[in-house]
């Protein structure tokens, strides 16, 4: 499955638009990460525990978006975007979405 943040994929042409494909995940902080992050917040530096948590969330949201696109019959998703929102104290949703399409090779 091809993924693009643009509306075109080089060497391909969109032959059918199938609709919005989306995938999301909700992640919550936990006390262990909060303690370590609190210490790093005082002394400075990257909050690696949260970076890893968000990286995992992005991967899961992309996986779910691709599964949704596949169910729609797509072989690509274009205009992929991410949105993050806080839904509860200490919990955030990460949503990946794009346009599910069918693409074919461009004939030269």
Biopython code that builds the backbone (N, CA, C, O; Angstrom):
import numpy as np
from Bio.PDB.StructureBuilder import StructureBuilder

atoms = [
    (1, "UNK", "N", (0.864, -1.174, 0.000)),
    (1, "UNK", "CA", (0.000, 0.000, 0.000)),
    (1, "UNK", "C", (0.904, 1.229, 0.000)),
    (1, "UNK", "O", (1.816, 1.344, 0.819)),
    (2, "UNK", "N", (0.641, 2.132, -0.917)),
    (2, "UNK", "CA", (1.411, 3.377, -1.000)),
    (2, "UNK", "C", (0.780, 4.438, -0.109)),
    (2, "UNK", "O", (-0.441, 4.498, 0.041)),
    (3, "UNK", "N", (1.629, 5.273, 0.478)),
    (3, "UNK", "CA", (1.175, 6.368, 1.336)),
    (3, "UNK", "C", (1.880, 7.636, 0.887)),
    (3, "UNK", "O", (3.080, 7.619, 0.614)),
    (4, "UNK", "N", (1.144, 8.733, 0.810)),
    (4, "UNK", "CA", (1.744, 10.009, 0.430)),
    (4, "UNK", "C", (1.083, 11.150, 1.193)),
    (4, "UNK", "O", (-0.127, 11.153, 1.419)),
    (5, "UNK", "N", (1.907, 12.117, 1.583)),
    (5, "UNK", "CA", (1.358, 13.319, 2.209)),
    (5, "UNK", "C", (0.950, 14.350, 1.160)),
    (5, "UNK", "O", (0.396, 15.397, 1.497)),
    (6, "UNK", "N", (1.223, 14.055, -0.108)),
    (6, "UNK", "CA", (0.811, 14.937, -1.197)),
    (6, "UNK", "C", (-0.390, 14.317, -1.903)),
    (6, "UNK", "O", (-0.783, 13.193, -1.591)),
    (7, "UNK", "N", (-0.968, 15.038, -2.845)),
    (7, "UNK", "CA", (-2.143, 14.506, -3.541)),
    (7, "UNK", "C", (-1.759, 13.667, -4.754)),
    (7, "UNK", "O", (-2.631, 13.100, -5.412)),
    (8, "UNK", "N", (-0.471, 13.582, -5.055)),
    (8, "UNK", "CA", (-0.011, 12.783, -6.184)),
    (8, "UNK", "C", (1.117, 11.864, -5.750)),
    (8, "UNK", "O", (1.828, 12.141, -4.783)),
    (9, "UNK", "N", (1.269, 10.773, -6.475)),
    (9, "UNK", "CA", (2.382, 9.857, -6.259)),
    (9, "UNK", "C", (3.143, 9.790, -7.580)),
    (9, "UNK", "O", (2.568, 9.397, -8.595)),
    (10, "UNK", "N", (4.407, 10.160, -7.591)),
    (10, "UNK", "CA", (5.173, 10.137, -8.843)),
    (10, "UNK", "C", (5.116, 8.771, -9.529)),
    (10, "UNK", "O", (5.306, 7.733, -8.895)),
    (11, "UNK", "N", (4.851, 8.795, -10.830)),
    (11, "UNK", "CA", (4.771, 7.566, -11.609)),
    (11, "UNK", "C", (3.426, 6.862, -11.534)),
    (11, "UNK", "O", (3.237, 5.810, -12.144)),
    (12, "UNK", "N", (2.491, 7.440, -10.786)),
    (12, "UNK", "CA", (1.160, 6.852, -10.635)),
    (12, "UNK", "C", (0.101, 7.889, -10.986)),
    (12, "UNK", "O", (0.348, 9.094, -10.940)),
    (13, "UNK", "N", (-1.078, 7.397, -11.337)),
    (13, "UNK", "CA", (-2.219, 8.307, -11.509)),
    (13, "UNK", "C", (-3.410, 7.738, -10.772)),
    (13, "UNK", "O", (-3.628, 6.527, -10.749)),
    (14, "UNK", "N", (-4.174, 8.623, -10.175)),
    (14, "UNK", "CA", (-5.363, 8.207, -9.433)),
    (14, "UNK", "C", (-6.457, 7.897, -10.436)),
    (14, "UNK", "O", (-6.805, 8.740, -11.262)),
    (15, "UNK", "N", (-7.002, 6.685, -10.365)),
    (15, "UNK", "CA", (-8.076, 6.286, -11.271)),
    (15, "UNK", "C", (-9.418, 6.184, -10.560)),
    (15, "UNK", "O", (-10.467, 6.136, -11.203)),
    (16, "UNK", "N", (-9.379, 6.151, -9.231)),
    (16, "UNK", "CA", (-10.629, 6.083, -8.476)),
    (16, "UNK", "C", (-10.397, 6.607, -7.066)),
    (16, "UNK", "O", (-9.415, 6.254, -6.414)),
    (17, "UNK", "N", (-11.308, 7.448, -6.607)),
    (17, "UNK", "CA", (-11.286, 7.950, -5.239)),
    (17, "UNK", "C", (-12.365, 7.215, -4.461)),
    (17, "UNK", "O", (-13.518, 7.145, -4.885)),
    (18, "UNK", "N", (-11.969, 6.665, -3.307)),
    (18, "UNK", "CA", (-12.889, 5.812, -2.549)),
    (18, "UNK", "C", (-13.421, 6.446, -1.271)),
    (18, "UNK", "O", (-14.362, 5.928, -0.670)),
    (19, "UNK", "N", (-12.834, 7.550, -0.852)),
    (19, "UNK", "CA", (-13.299, 8.215, 0.359)),
    (19, "UNK", "C", (-12.194, 8.359, 1.392)),
    (19, "UNK", "O", (-11.020, 8.114, 1.113)),
    (20, "UNK", "N", (-12.590, 8.755, 2.574)),
    (20, "UNK", "CA", (-11.640, 8.999, 3.656)),
    (20, "UNK", "C", (-11.274, 7.684, 4.335)),
    (20, "UNK", "O", (-12.138, 6.878, 4.680)),
    (21, "UNK", "N", (-9.977, 7.489, 4.514)),
    (21, "UNK", "CA", (-9.481, 6.360, 5.305)),
    (21, "UNK", "C", (-8.931, 6.951, 6.591)),
    (21, "UNK", "O", (-8.245, 7.972, 6.563)),
    (22, "UNK", "N", (-9.226, 6.318, 7.712)),
    (22, "UNK", "CA", (-8.722, 6.857, 8.974)),
    (22, "UNK", "C", (-8.404, 5.749, 9.950)),
    (22, "UNK", "O", (-8.951, 4.648, 9.888)),
    (23, "UNK", "N", (-7.511, 6.074, 10.842)),
    (23, "UNK", "CA", (-7.155, 5.168, 11.918)),
    (23, "UNK", "C", (-6.747, 5.997, 13.116)),
    (23, "UNK", "O", (-6.112, 7.040, 12.961)),
    (24, "UNK", "N", (-7.098, 5.553, 14.296)),
    (24, "UNK", "CA", (-6.754, 6.321, 15.484)),
    (24, "UNK", "C", (-6.329, 5.419, 16.625)),
    (24, "UNK", "O", (-6.536, 4.206, 16.592)),
    (25, "UNK", "N", (-5.740, 6.023, 17.620)),
    (25, "UNK", "CA", (-5.395, 5.344, 18.856)),
    (25, "UNK", "C", (-5.417, 6.378, 19.970)),
    (25, "UNK", "O", (-5.139, 7.556, 19.744)),
    (26, "UNK", "N", (-5.748, 5.932, 21.161)),
    (26, "UNK", "CA", (-5.737, 6.801, 22.339)),
    (26, "UNK", "C", (-4.672, 6.263, 23.277)),
    (26, "UNK", "O", (-4.665, 5.079, 23.612)),
    (27, "UNK", "N", (-3.784, 7.129, 23.693)),
    (27, "UNK", "CA", (-2.698, 6.733, 24.587)),
    (27, "UNK", "C", (-2.773, 7.551, 25.861)),
    (27, "UNK", "O", (-3.117, 8.732, 25.842)),
    (28, "UNK", "N", (-2.445, 6.904, 26.967)),
    (28, "UNK", "CA", (-2.450, 7.573, 28.272)),
    (28, "UNK", "C", (-1.051, 7.530, 28.869)),
    (28, "UNK", "O", (-0.299, 6.575, 28.674)),
    (29, "UNK", "N", (-0.730, 8.570, 29.587)),
    (29, "UNK", "CA", (0.537, 8.596, 30.317)),
    (29, "UNK", "C", (0.413, 7.681, 31.516)),
    (29, "UNK", "O", (-0.690, 7.351, 31.950)),
    (30, "UNK", "N", (1.554, 7.273, 32.048)),
    (30, "UNK", "CA", (1.511, 6.524, 33.296)),
    (30, "UNK", "C", (2.572, 7.069, 34.235)),
    (30, "UNK", "O", (3.513, 7.738, 33.808)),
    (31, "UNK", "N", (2.411, 6.775, 35.510)),
    (31, "UNK", "CA", (3.198, 7.405, 36.567)),
    (31, "UNK", "C", (4.704, 7.267, 36.362)),
    (31, "UNK", "O", (5.449, 8.207, 36.640)),
    (32, "UNK", "N", (5.162, 6.111, 35.881)),
    (32, "UNK", "CA", (6.599, 5.916, 35.658)),
    (32, "UNK", "C", (7.162, 6.910, 34.665)),
    (32, "UNK", "O", (8.213, 7.507, 34.901)),
    (33, "UNK", "N", (6.466, 7.089, 33.557)),
    (33, "UNK", "CA", (6.903, 8.073, 32.560)),
    (33, "UNK", "C", (6.824, 9.486, 33.128)),
    (33, "UNK", "O", (7.704, 10.308, 32.871)),
    (34, "UNK", "N", (5.792, 9.769, 33.889)),
    (34, "UNK", "CA", (5.623, 11.106, 34.440)),
    (34, "UNK", "C", (6.757, 11.474, 35.394)),
    (34, "UNK", "O", (7.225, 12.612, 35.389)),
    (35, "UNK", "N", (7.197, 10.525, 36.206)),
    (35, "UNK", "CA", (8.291, 10.805, 37.144)),
    (35, "UNK", "C", (9.572, 11.113, 36.382)),
    (35, "UNK", "O", (10.244, 12.104, 36.666)),
    (36, "UNK", "N", (9.908, 10.271, 35.422)),
    (36, "UNK", "CA", (11.128, 10.480, 34.634)),
    (36, "UNK", "C", (11.026, 11.781, 33.839)),
    (36, "UNK", "O", (11.980, 12.557, 33.787)),
    (37, "UNK", "N", (9.871, 12.019, 33.222)),
    (37, "UNK", "CA", (9.677, 13.257, 32.454)),
    (37, "UNK", "C", (9.775, 14.475, 33.356)),
    (37, "UNK", "O", (10.321, 15.499, 32.946)),
    (38, "UNK", "N", (9.257, 14.387, 34.575)),
    (38, "UNK", "CA", (9.339, 15.499, 35.517)),
    (38, "UNK", "C", (10.778, 15.847, 35.842)),
    (38, "UNK", "O", (11.130, 17.024, 35.924)),
    (39, "UNK", "N", (11.613, 14.837, 36.027)),
    (39, "UNK", "CA", (13.036, 15.073, 36.303)),
    (39, "UNK", "C", (13.705, 15.713, 35.099)),
    (39, "UNK", "O", (14.465, 16.670, 35.247)),
    (40, "UNK", "N", (13.429, 15.193, 33.904)),
    (40, "UNK", "CA", (14.026, 15.777, 32.697)),
    (40, "UNK", "C", (13.529, 17.196, 32.469)),
    (40, "UNK", "O", (14.259, 18.035, 31.943)),
    (41, "UNK", "N", (12.298, 17.466, 32.860)),
    (41, "UNK", "CA", (11.740, 18.800, 32.699)),
    (41, "UNK", "C", (12.512, 19.808, 33.548)),
    (41, "UNK", "O", (12.644, 20.971, 33.167)),
    (42, "UNK", "N", (13.014, 19.369, 34.682)),
    (42, "UNK", "CA", (13.784, 20.243, 35.567)),
    (42, "UNK", "C", (15.188, 20.469, 35.022)),
    (42, "UNK", "O", (15.672, 21.600, 34.991)),
    (43, "UNK", "N", (15.844, 19.388, 34.590)),
    (43, "UNK", "CA", (17.235, 19.513, 34.147)),
    (43, "UNK", "C", (17.360, 19.771, 32.650)),
    (43, "UNK", "O", (18.442, 20.116, 32.174)),
    (44, "UNK", "N", (16.279, 19.612, 31.906)),
    (44, "UNK", "CA", (16.298, 19.856, 30.467)),
    (44, "UNK", "C", (16.545, 18.586, 29.683)),
    (44, "UNK", "O", (16.989, 17.576, 30.230)),
    (45, "UNK", "N", (16.256, 18.647, 28.413)),
    (45, "UNK", "CA", (16.480, 17.509, 27.535)),
    (45, "UNK", "C", (15.187, 16.950, 26.974)),
    (45, "UNK", "O", (14.086, 17.323, 27.380)),
    (46, "UNK", "N", (15.359, 16.050, 26.034)),
    (46, "UNK", "CA", (14.212, 15.420, 25.372)),
    (46, "UNK", "C", (13.488, 14.490, 26.332)),
    (46, "UNK", "O", (14.117, 13.789, 27.125)),
    (47, "UNK", "N", (12.186, 14.488, 26.255)),
    (47, "UNK", "CA", (11.361, 13.574, 27.047)),
    (47, "UNK", "C", (11.194, 12.297, 26.230)),
    (47, "UNK", "O", (10.159, 12.072, 25.602)),
    (48, "UNK", "N", (12.230, 11.470, 26.250)),
    (48, "UNK", "CA", (12.302, 10.302, 25.372)),
    (48, "UNK", "C", (11.154, 9.323, 25.590)),
    (48, "UNK", "O", (10.714, 8.671, 24.643)),
    (49, "UNK", "N", (10.671, 9.211, 26.804)),
    (49, "UNK", "CA", (9.559, 8.299, 27.080)),
    (49, "UNK", "C", (8.305, 8.735, 26.327)),
    (49, "UNK", "O", (7.575, 7.900, 25.793)),
    (50, "UNK", "N", (8.057, 10.042, 26.286)),
    (50, "UNK", "CA", (6.889, 10.543, 25.560)),
    (50, "UNK", "C", (7.119, 10.503, 24.056)),
    (50, "UNK", "O", (6.186, 10.254, 23.293)),
    (51, "UNK", "N", (8.348, 10.744, 23.624)),
    (51, "UNK", "CA", (8.673, 10.648, 22.202)),
    (51, "UNK", "C", (8.382, 9.238, 21.704)),
    (51, "UNK", "O", (7.774, 9.068, 20.648)),
    (52, "UNK", "N", (8.808, 8.232, 22.451)),
    (52, "UNK", "CA", (8.578, 6.839, 22.085)),
    (52, "UNK", "C", (7.081, 6.519, 22.098)),
    (52, "UNK", "O", (6.585, 5.821, 21.213)),
    (53, "UNK", "N", (6.367, 7.026, 23.096)),
    (53, "UNK", "CA", (4.930, 6.781, 23.181)),
    (53, "UNK", "C", (4.216, 7.352, 21.949)),
    (53, "UNK", "O", (3.341, 6.695, 21.386)),
    (54, "UNK", "N", (4.579, 8.561, 21.532)),
    (54, "UNK", "CA", (3.932, 9.179, 20.372)),
    (54, "UNK", "C", (4.354, 8.491, 19.076)),
    (54, "UNK", "O", (3.554, 8.371, 18.149)),
    (55, "UNK", "N", (5.601, 8.042, 19.008)),
    (55, "UNK", "CA", (6.054, 7.286, 17.841)),
    (55, "UNK", "C", (5.235, 6.006, 17.684)),
    (55, "UNK", "O", (4.792, 5.674, 16.585)),
    (56, "UNK", "N", (5.041, 5.296, 18.785)),
    (56, "UNK", "CA", (4.224, 4.079, 18.760)),
    (56, "UNK", "C", (2.781, 4.397, 18.365)),
    (56, "UNK", "O", (2.161, 3.645, 17.612)),
    (57, "UNK", "N", (2.254, 5.502, 18.869)),
    (57, "UNK", "CA", (0.881, 5.909, 18.550)),
    (57, "UNK", "C", (0.741, 6.215, 17.059)),
    (57, "UNK", "O", (-0.242, 5.817, 16.434)),
    (58, "UNK", "N", (1.722, 6.922, 16.486)),
    (58, "UNK", "CA", (1.683, 7.220, 15.050)),
    (58, "UNK", "C", (1.683, 5.933, 14.233)),
    (58, "UNK", "O", (0.899, 5.794, 13.294)),
    (59, "UNK", "N", (2.550, 5.001, 14.582)),
    (59, "UNK", "CA", (2.629, 3.733, 13.853)),
    (59, "UNK", "C", (1.313, 2.962, 13.916)),
    (59, "UNK", "O", (0.865, 2.400, 12.917)),
    (60, "UNK", "N", (0.701, 2.941, 15.099)),
    (60, "UNK", "CA", (-0.575, 2.237, 15.253)),
    (60, "UNK", "C", (-1.680, 2.930, 14.450)),
    (60, "UNK", "O", (-2.480, 2.258, 13.798)),
    (61, "UNK", "N", (-1.731, 4.262, 14.489)),
    (61, "UNK", "CA", (-2.749, 4.996, 13.739)),
    (61, "UNK", "C", (-2.579, 4.785, 12.235)),
    (61, "UNK", "O", (-3.568, 4.629, 11.518)),
    (62, "UNK", "N", (-1.333, 4.780, 11.750)),
    (62, "UNK", "CA", (-1.081, 4.532, 10.325)),
    (62, "UNK", "C", (-1.532, 3.123, 9.956)),
    (62, "UNK", "O", (-2.193, 2.927, 8.936)),
    (63, "UNK", "N", (-1.181, 2.155, 10.771)),
    (63, "UNK", "CA", (-1.578, 0.764, 10.514)),
    (63, "UNK", "C", (-3.091, 0.651, 10.401)),
    (63, "UNK", "O", (-3.602, 0.002, 9.489)),
    (64, "UNK", "N", (-3.799, 1.272, 11.315)),
    (64, "UNK", "CA", (-5.265, 1.209, 11.291)),
    (64, "UNK", "C", (-5.848, 1.951, 10.093)),
    (64, "UNK", "O", (-6.849, 1.517, 9.522)),
    (65, "UNK", "N", (-5.227, 3.072, 9.706)),
    (65, "UNK", "CA", (-5.680, 3.815, 8.525)),
    (65, "UNK", "C", (-5.516, 2.942, 7.283)),
    (65, "UNK", "O", (-6.412, 2.889, 6.440)),
    (66, "UNK", "N", (-4.379, 2.258, 7.165)),
    (66, "UNK", "CA", (-4.141, 1.398, 6.011)),
    (66, "UNK", "C", (-5.114, 0.221, 5.972)),
    (66, "UNK", "O", (-5.568, -0.176, 4.899)),
    (67, "UNK", "N", (-5.430, -0.332, 7.128)),
    (67, "UNK", "CA", (-6.427, -1.407, 7.190)),
    (67, "UNK", "C", (-7.785, -0.897, 6.708)),
    (67, "UNK", "O", (-8.491, -1.591, 5.976)),
    (68, "UNK", "N", (-8.147, 0.321, 7.121)),
    (68, "UNK", "CA", (-9.407, 0.922, 6.693)),
    (68, "UNK", "C", (-9.405, 1.154, 5.186)),
    (68, "UNK", "O", (-10.401, 0.885, 4.513)),
    (69, "UNK", "N", (-8.282, 1.657, 4.650)),
    (69, "UNK", "CA", (-8.167, 1.899, 3.210)),
    (69, "UNK", "C", (-8.288, 0.592, 2.428)),
    (69, "UNK", "O", (-8.929, 0.545, 1.378)),
    (70, "UNK", "N", (-7.673, -0.456, 2.943)),
    (70, "UNK", "CA", (-7.749, -1.765, 2.298)),
    (70, "UNK", "C", (-9.197, -2.261, 2.268)),
    (70, "UNK", "O", (-9.636, -2.820, 1.263)),
    (71, "UNK", "N", (-9.934, -2.064, 3.352)),
    (71, "UNK", "CA", (-11.343, -2.465, 3.392)),
    (71, "UNK", "C", (-12.164, -1.711, 2.346)),
    (71, "UNK", "O", (-13.155, -2.231, 1.833)),
    (72, "UNK", "N", (-11.744, -0.477, 2.034)),
    (72, "UNK", "CA", (-12.441, 0.313, 1.022)),
    (72, "UNK", "C", (-12.051, -0.102, -0.396)),
    (72, "UNK", "O", (-12.691, 0.314, -1.361)),
    (73, "UNK", "N", (-11.003, -0.920, -0.527)),
    (73, "UNK", "CA", (-10.554, -1.367, -1.841)),
    (73, "UNK", "C", (-9.422, -0.542, -2.418)),
    (73, "UNK", "O", (-9.152, -0.625, -3.616)),
    (74, "UNK", "N", (-8.754, 0.250, -1.598)),
    (74, "UNK", "CA", (-7.677, 1.132, -2.064)),
    (74, "UNK", "C", (-6.346, 0.392, -2.162)),
    (74, "UNK", "O", (-6.122, -0.622, -1.501)),
    (75, "UNK", "N", (-5.475, 0.931, -3.003)),
    (75, "UNK", "CA", (-4.089, 0.463, -3.020)),
    (75, "UNK", "C", (-3.122, 1.594, -2.689)),
    (75, "UNK", "O", (-1.904, 1.438, -2.780)),
    (76, "UNK", "N", (-3.698, 2.758, -2.297)),
    (76, "UNK", "CA", (-2.884, 3.898, -1.873)),
    (76, "UNK", "C", (-3.736, 4.847, -1.038)),
    (76, "UNK", "O", (-4.964, 4.848, -1.117)),
    (77, "UNK", "N", (-3.045, 5.654, -0.235)),
    (77, "UNK", "CA", (-3.701, 6.716, 0.527)),
    (77, "UNK", "C", (-2.891, 7.983, 0.294)),
    (77, "UNK", "O", (-1.685, 8.017, 0.538)),
    (78, "UNK", "N", (-3.566, 9.022, -0.182)),
    (78, "UNK", "CA", (-2.899, 10.297, -0.461)),
    (78, "UNK", "C", (-3.407, 11.366, 0.503)),
    (78, "UNK", "O", (-4.418, 11.185, 1.182)),
    (79, "UNK", "N", (-2.687, 12.475, 0.545)),
    (79, "UNK", "CA", (-3.020, 13.601, 1.428)),
    (79, "UNK", "C", (-3.101, 13.164, 2.892)),
    (79, "UNK", "O", (-4.001, 13.585, 3.618)),
    (80, "UNK", "N", (-2.169, 12.326, 3.320)),
    (80, "UNK", "CA", (-2.183, 11.810, 4.686)),
    (80, "UNK", "C", (-1.835, 12.933, 5.662)),
    (80, "UNK", "O", (-0.905, 13.708, 5.438)),
    (81, "UNK", "N", (-2.602, 12.999, 6.743)),
    (81, "UNK", "CA", (-2.410, 14.007, 7.790)),
    (81, "UNK", "C", (-2.547, 13.343, 9.149)),
    (81, "UNK", "O", (-3.096, 12.248, 9.273)),
    (82, "UNK", "N", (-2.037, 14.027, 10.166)),
    (82, "UNK", "CA", (-2.148, 13.580, 11.549)),
    (82, "UNK", "C", (-2.768, 14.676, 12.386)),
    (82, "UNK", "O", (-2.501, 15.858, 12.170)),
    (83, "UNK", "N", (-3.594, 14.290, 13.342)),
    (83, "UNK", "CA", (-4.190, 15.221, 14.285)),
    (83, "UNK", "C", (-4.058, 14.610, 15.669)),
    (83, "UNK", "O", (-4.297, 13.417, 15.858)),
    (84, "UNK", "N", (-3.682, 15.423, 16.617)),
    (84, "UNK", "CA", (-3.598, 14.972, 18.002)),
    (84, "UNK", "C", (-4.508, 15.849, 18.839)),
    (84, "UNK", "O", (-4.550, 17.066, 18.659)),
    (85, "UNK", "N", (-5.237, 15.226, 19.756)),
    (85, "UNK", "CA", (-6.088, 16.011, 20.646)),
    (85, "UNK", "C", (-6.140, 15.352, 22.016)),
    (85, "UNK", "O", (-6.089, 14.129, 22.142)),
    (86, "UNK", "N", (-6.242, 16.188, 23.026)),
    (86, "UNK", "CA", (-6.386, 15.677, 24.385)),
    (86, "UNK", "C", (-7.849, 15.340, 24.596)),
    (86, "UNK", "O", (-8.723, 16.171, 24.348)),
    (87, "UNK", "N", (-8.124, 14.112, 25.056)),
    (87, "UNK", "CA", (-9.515, 13.730, 25.254)),
    (87, "UNK", "C", (-9.854, 13.534, 26.725)),
    (87, "UNK", "O", (-11.027, 13.479, 27.092)),
    (88, "UNK", "N", (-8.834, 13.430, 27.565)),
    (88, "UNK", "CA", (-9.029, 13.310, 29.007)),
    (88, "UNK", "C", (-7.728, 13.736, 29.678)),
    (88, "UNK", "O", (-6.695, 13.842, 29.016)),
    (89, "UNK", "N", (-7.771, 13.978, 30.965)),
    (89, "UNK", "CA", (-6.552, 14.339, 31.683)),
    (89, "UNK", "C", (-5.531, 13.217, 31.524)),
    (89, "UNK", "O", (-5.756, 12.096, 31.980)),
    (90, "UNK", "N", (-4.415, 13.521, 30.881)),
    (90, "UNK", "CA", (-3.360, 12.529, 30.709)),
    (90, "UNK", "C", (-3.561, 11.554, 29.565)),
    (90, "UNK", "O", (-2.801, 10.594, 29.442)),
    (91, "UNK", "N", (-4.568, 11.774, 28.722)),
    (91, "UNK", "CA", (-4.800, 10.874, 27.591)),
    (91, "UNK", "C", (-4.984, 11.694, 26.319)),
    (91, "UNK", "O", (-5.650, 12.730, 26.321)),
    (92, "UNK", "N", (-4.382, 11.212, 25.235)),
    (92, "UNK", "CA", (-4.470, 11.920, 23.961)),
    (92, "UNK", "C", (-4.817, 10.940, 22.848)),
    (92, "UNK", "O", (-4.427, 9.772, 22.874)),
    (93, "UNK", "N", (-5.556, 11.446, 21.877)),
    (93, "UNK", "CA", (-5.878, 10.668, 20.688)),
    (93, "UNK", "C", (-4.972, 11.131, 19.561)),
    (93, "UNK", "O", (-4.731, 12.326, 19.395)),
    (94, "UNK", "N", (-4.477, 10.181, 18.795)),
    (94, "UNK", "CA", (-3.750, 10.496, 17.579)),
    (94, "UNK", "C", (-4.532, 9.889, 16.429)),
    (94, "UNK", "O", (-4.793, 8.686, 16.415)),
    (95, "UNK", "N", (-4.906, 10.715, 15.468)),
    (95, "UNK", "CA", (-5.695, 10.297, 14.321)),
    (95, "UNK", "C", (-4.864, 10.482, 13.058)),
    (95, "UNK", "O", (-4.307, 11.555, 12.825)),
    (96, "UNK", "N", (-4.783, 9.436, 12.246)),
    (96, "UNK", "CA", (-4.173, 9.515, 10.918)),
    (96, "UNK", "C", (-5.305, 9.387, 9.911)),
    (96, "UNK", "O", (-6.157, 8.507, 10.037)),
    (97, "UNK", "N", (-5.317, 10.271, 8.902)),
    (97, "UNK", "CA", (-6.372, 10.186, 7.898)),
    (97, "UNK", "C", (-5.854, 10.641, 6.550)),
    (97, "UNK", "O", (-4.878, 11.386, 6.461)),
    (98, "UNK", "N", (-6.511, 10.191, 5.517)),
    (98, "UNK", "CA", (-6.156, 10.571, 4.158)),
    (98, "UNK", "C", (-7.241, 10.113, 3.208)),
    (98, "UNK", "O", (-8.280, 9.605, 3.630)),
    (99, "UNK", "N", (-6.990, 10.295, 1.926)),
    (99, "UNK", "CA", (-7.945, 9.891, 0.901)),
    (99, "UNK", "C", (-7.545, 8.532, 0.342)),
    (99, "UNK", "O", (-6.453, 8.371, -0.203)),
    (100, "UNK", "N", (-8.431, 7.567, 0.479)),
    (100, "UNK", "CA", (-8.199, 6.225, -0.067)),
    (100, "UNK", "C", (-8.443, 6.274, -1.569)),
    (100, "UNK", "O", (-9.489, 6.740, -2.021)),
    (101, "UNK", "N", (-7.476, 5.794, -2.336)),
    (101, "UNK", "CA", (-7.571, 5.848, -3.791)),
    (101, "UNK", "C", (-7.065, 4.550, -4.411)),
    (101, "UNK", "O", (-6.390, 3.743, -3.771)),
    (102, "UNK", "N", (-7.416, 4.386, -5.675)),
    (102, "UNK", "CA", (-6.831, 3.332, -6.495)),
    (102, "UNK", "C", (-5.916, 4.043, -7.483)),
    (102, "UNK", "O", (-6.338, 4.963, -8.184)),
    (103, "UNK", "N", (-4.666, 3.612, -7.532)),
    (103, "UNK", "CA", (-3.711, 4.200, -8.469)),
    (103, "UNK", "C", (-3.213, 3.137, -9.436)),
    (103, "UNK", "O", (-3.200, 1.943, -9.135)),
    (104, "UNK", "N", (-2.806, 3.611, -10.604)),
    (104, "UNK", "CA", (-2.193, 2.763, -11.617)),
    (104, "UNK", "C", (-0.909, 3.417, -12.079)),
    (104, "UNK", "O", (-0.718, 4.622, -11.920)),
    (105, "UNK", "N", (-0.023, 2.605, -12.657)),
    (105, "UNK", "CA", (1.211, 3.152, -13.228)),
    (105, "UNK", "C", (0.882, 4.072, -14.387)),
    (105, "UNK", "O", (-0.044, 3.818, -15.158)),
    (106, "UNK", "N", (1.649, 5.139, -14.501)),
    (106, "UNK", "CA", (1.501, 6.046, -15.627)),
    (106, "UNK", "C", (2.192, 5.407, -16.837)),
    (106, "UNK", "O", (3.350, 4.998, -16.759)),
    (107, "UNK", "N", (1.473, 5.329, -17.940)),
    (107, "UNK", "CA", (2.065, 4.763, -19.150)),
    (107, "UNK", "C", (2.783, 5.869, -19.900)),
    (107, "UNK", "O", (2.258, 6.968, -20.075)),
    (108, "UNK", "N", (3.977, 5.560, -20.333)),
    (108, "UNK", "CA", (4.779, 6.571, -21.035)),
    (108, "UNK", "C", (4.835, 6.278, -22.505)),
    (108, "UNK", "O", (5.465, 7.019, -23.259)),
]
sb = StructureBuilder()
sb.init_structure("model")
sb.init_model(0)
sb.init_chain("A")
sb.init_seg("    ")
for serial, (resi, resn, name, xyz) in enumerate(atoms, 1):
    if name == "N":
        sb.init_residue(resn, " ", resi, " ")
    sb.init_atom(name, np.array(xyz, "f"), 0.0, 1.0, " ", f" {name:<3s}", serial, name[0])
structure = sb.get_structure()
